[in-house]
Amino acid sequence: MARLVLKFGGTSVGDIDRIRNVARHVKREADAGHDVAVVVSAMAGKTNELVGWCRQASPIHDAREYDAVVASGEQVTAGLLAITLQAMGVNARSWQGWQVPIRTDGSHGAARIQDIDAAEIVRRFEERQVAVVAGFQGLAPDNRIATLGRGGSDTSAVAMAAAIGADRCDIYTDVDGVYTTDPRIEPKARRMARISFEEMLEMASLGAKVLQVRSVELAMVHKVRTFVRSSFEDPDAPGMGDFDNPPGTLICDEDEIVEQQVVTGIAYSKDEAQISLRRVEDRPGVAAAIFGPLADAGVNVDMIVQNISESGDATDMTFTVPAGDLDKATAILEKAKSQMRYDALQSESGLTKVSVIGIGMRSHTGVAATAFKALAARGINIKAITTSEIKISILIDGDFTELAVRTLHGVYGLDKA
């Protein structure tokens, strides 16, 4: 029999009826004889409510006390799921992060997992006990509860899978897998049977909301085979308990994917803004002078393009930032204009970054040219381009987002089974 980690997100455990449905998924795997650890999120909306209470109590508050409050959402879910499983005749108990223990660094509110001592959980597998673990939390060096920040429960699940040597980590969510693009934009989008860690990492970082980037990074480092599945399908439907081919999308090492497509998927990120600094003095250290203060202020910079003048003494520097950070970024740049030594600043918001992703691009030529021709034929102007080994990102006007996604999805044949 196998060893599994099952993770259920906030919408999957949103109320008692949904927790009962989750318990049926867990019972199915336990009844099949598998060793099962479950990682749960707080009920949908509960974390935001707890954060709001902290801010109401005091806008400036102790991060350690914030963690003590916010971590309670997952602890409630873990206890309720354990109670429900016990009522179904399943030997189960809940574990808070500090009880495992899941050890983190001291960055309260955004801690990172350093170690998981899962020996006791593994020992209890011998008693056929299901471990229900509160996600999103651990124990900091000061012996206080620490929360993991955005994507923390997914990260908890993958880290737990690595710690117990799980054969697979199943991430149950409100979608039934990873699609070639957003089905809300392109109805012809197809669910992929498999996708490589690298491709999923690119899709997650470029706008796909199925998994958080941190969890994919961790899965790739520790080679944790990860399945994205829907918690809303009937737990007892045919095939749901098929260990080798359950419904969903497997995220795995590229060696497990026999035949690679050139392009795997199309991702997009709306609400991008572009900043251009004109006639920047071309000298050593100019890039550091520009991007250093932005980094210090927490502004994430992307898609950097530099053009040197014919005379070689000046350059135009263009880059993108999230639209929500545009005002902060321009204020920083204008304040430090004398040190950065540029003549003019121009900005534009309402842009979208559309990305073509596929590890097959490593061994095929003409992928970029195909995208550019297809967009040109649709009258879509390209404002900036960046590339990596398995990705091409194109900046366009936001009004053309849906047209661009559908065009690229079709031109690479992703709408064909």
Secondary structure by P-SEA (a helix, b strand, c coil): cccbbbbbcccccccaaaaaaaaaaaaaaaaaccbbbbbbccccaaaaaaaaaaaaacccccaaaaaaaaaaaaaaaaaaaaaaaaaacccccccccccccccccccccccccccccaaaaaaacccbbbbbbbccccccccccccccccaaaaaaaaaaaaaacccbbbbbccccccccccccccccbbbbccccaaaaaaaaaaccccccaaaaaaaaaaccbbbbbbcccccccccccccccccbbbbcccccccccccccccccccbbbbbbbcccccccccccccaaaaaaacccccbbbbbbcccccbbbbbbcccccaaaaaaaaaaaacccccccccccccbbbbbbbbccccccccaaaaaaaaaaaaaccccccccccccbbbbbccccaaaaaaaaaaaaaccccc
